[in-house]
Amino acid sequence: MQGWEWITAARVITHKPCRLLGLVITPSNATSEIKVYDGENTSSPPILEVVLKSDDTKQLNFPGGIQTDRGLFVGAFTDITGVLVQWEVD
């Protein structure tokens, strides 16, 4: 099952193993950051950290997806208006 979700604050996207397919990040400042975790909170193993040095919207695609084992949590928002998360549950 594929899904997408627009989020404006840190949150669990899914509690199930999945593949992260892409992110569309809309910053609210010239320097902004998000972190993505394999799990349900910021104590989970980190998958990636994105730091933008521009206030332009940035699209990131991950061909084949980034596999998670514990779920998917997007957190540590710093100067982010919102993030469109594209994912697929195994």
N, C-alpha and C positions, 0 to 999 in steps of 0.2 A: 504494500500500500504506500503510495507516494502522498506527501502532504507538503503544505507550506503554511507559514504563520508569520504575521507581522507582529513584532514585539517592540515595546517601548521601554522595557525594564528587564532586569535579569529574571530568568525563569527557566523551568524545566520544559523542554520541548516534547520529550517522550521518555518514559521510564523503561522502554524496551530497547534492546540492541537495534542499531539502525546504521544507515549510511548518510552522512552529511553530504548533500549534493551541491549546495551553493549558498552564498550569502550575498545580499544586496544591502550595503551599509550606507545609511544617510547620517553624516556627521552634523553636529550643530556648532562646530568650532573648527578652526584651522588645524588643531591637533586633537585627535580623538582616538579612542581605543576600545576594543572589546576582547574578551577571552572566551574560548569555547572549551568545554570539559566533557570527558567521557564519564558520565554519571549524572548525579542529581543535585550537585552543589559545587562550591568552589574548593571543597576538600577532595574532589574527584581528580583523577589524572588529567592534566591539561592536554588538549589536542593542538590548539593553536592560539596565537595572539596576533591581532591585527592592529597596527598603529597607522593611522592616516595622517599625513602632513599637509592635507588640503581639505577644504570644506566641500569638495565635489563628491557626489554619490559614487560609490565604488562597488562593482559587481565582481564576485569571485566564484568561479565554477570549478568543481572538483570532478573531472571525468572519472567515472567508476565509483565515485564517492569515497569518503573517509569513514572507515568502519569503526563503530563504537561497540563496546561489549556490555556497558552498564546503563545506557541511556544517553541522553543529550541535554546538556545544560549550557545556556548562553548567559554569560554574566560579566561582571566587572565593567559595566558601562561607564565610560568617561567621555562626556561631551558628545553623546550619540542621540540623535532624534529618534531613530528606530532602525531595526534590522529585519529584513525579510529572510527567513530561514527556510531553505528547501531541503527536505529529507525524505528518506524511504525506509520504512520498517521492514526488517528481514522476514 
